[in-house]
């Protein structure tokens, strides 16, 4: 018995043609966009949990705990291969972190440390917790240092992640580490 095929109407054929054309254009556009920029992947195989289990983030395999001060709620991690130091500390904070501006942070740093030049300042949220990231360099005749500070607020506590030492070549790793922060 011969098989009968269902005839497609001219309208269905036209829709299929437009859909195929649209998909082809989207594929070409995405291929062009990927070709124009460099895509890099950072793999962070190890998860670190600190501050009594309140904060966790992914870190490179070579990071080890250098110092752990339970009384000061501070942990210092050091990556031997990348020569990067990460100091995580919990700071009591009554205000709202999302209302902090670069000028306020800069004034506080000038009073506390040295003159600071902020290169990049970002504000966003991790779930419902506000996060501030500041990329800055210390302007001091004796030493020149580039650092990254990420502040994440949970209730009346701000967790500070301060990246120092060899920061500039490790910015993709630092950005990935900051993006993996989780509060429990």
N, C-alpha and C positions, 0 to 999 in steps of 0.2 A: 504494500500500500504506500503510495507516494506521500511524503511529508509535506504538509502545507506550511508555508511561512506567513507570519502575520505581517501585513503591510504597514509600514510606518507612514504616518501622515507627513506632509511637507512641513508642518509646524514643528513636529517632534524632531525632524531632521535638522531644521534651522536652529532649534535650541541646542541640540547636540553639537553642531558646528561652532556656535558662539561659545559654548562651555569649553570645548577643546581649544579654541583660539585664546580664550581668557587664561586657561591653565598654562598654555605655552608661554604667553607673555609674562605671567607671574614667575615661571621657572627661569626665564631669561633675565628678568629683573633681579631675582635673588642670586643667580649665578654671578651677575655683574657686581652686585653689592659685596658679595663674599670675595670676589677677585680683587676688589679695590682696597680691602683692609686686611691687616694681619690678624689671624685668629690664633690665639695661644691658649693652651689648656694647662692649668696648674693642678696637679694631683696631690692632695694632702691626705695621706693614708692613716693618720693617727688622730684620735680624739682626746682632747685634754679637758678634764672637769676640775674646777677649782672653786674657791669661795664656799666651801661646805656643800658642794654640789649644785649651787645656784647658777653657775655660769659654765658653759661648755663651748668649745670651738675646735675646728679641725686644724691640726698643725703638721708640719713636715716630720718625717721619721727621725731626723737627727736632733730634734729639740729635746732637751733634758731639763729637769728642774735644777736650777743652780742654787736657789735659795727659797725657803718657804718660811715666812714669818707669820705664825698663826695669830699672835697677839695684835699685829698691825694689819691683819687681813691683807697680806701682800704676798704674791708669788712671783719669782723671777725665773724665766725660762730662757735658755740660750741654745741657739742653733749653731753647731760647730761647723757644718759645711758652708752655710750661707753667712756666717759671722754676724748673726742678727740677735739682738736681745729684746725680749718682751717682758715688760713689768706689768702685772695685773694687780690692781688694788681696788678695794671697796671703800668708798668715801661717803659718809653721811651727807645728805643734800636735801634741803627743805624746799627749794624752788622748783620751777618747771624747766627742764633741760631744753625743751623746744623753743623757749623764749630767749635763749642765749645767742648773742650775736658775735661775729668775729671781733668787733671792737672791745666787747666786755672780756672775752678770753685774752685778747692781746694785752689789755690793761692789767689783768691779773697775772699774766706771765711776766710782764715788765716789772711789776712789784716783787714777784717771787723769785724770778731767775734773771734773765738777760733780756736784751731787746730781741724781739721776735718778728720775723717777716712771714706772714701767712700766705702760702702759695695757693692752697685750695681749701675750701670750707664746704662741707656737705651736711645737710640735715635730712633725716628720714626716720622711718620707724621699723622696728623689728616686732612684728605682730602689733602689739599695742604699746610697746616701750619705745620712747624717743631715743634716737641715736644721733650723735654729732661726731663727725670725723674732721680733723684738722691736720693738714699737711703743712709743716712750717720749717723754717730754718732759723737757727740762733745766730744773731749777728753780734759777734764778740771778736775783738782783735786777737785774742789768744787762741780761740778755737772756733771752727766753723762746723756746725753739725746740722744735718737734716733729720727730722723726726716726724713720726706720724702718731697722733693721739686720737683714739676712739673712745667716746664716752657713751655709755648706755645706762639709762635710768630704769630702775624697777622700784616702784613705790618711793620710799625715802632714802634709797641708796643709789649711788652712781658707781658703776663699774668702769674703771679707767684702764685702757689697754694702751701702753706707751711703747712704741717700737723705736729702738735706738741702735746705734752702731752703724752697720753697713746697710742703710735703708734704700738709697737711690736705685741700686741694681736689683733690689728685691721688691720693688713696688707691686708687680703682679701677684707675688706670693702674699704680700701684706693685704692687698685688696681682697684676695680670695679668703684669707683668714678672717678678715673683718666681716665678710658676707656670710660666714658660717656660724657666727655668734648665735647662741641660743640661751635664753634665760628660763630657768625651771622654778 
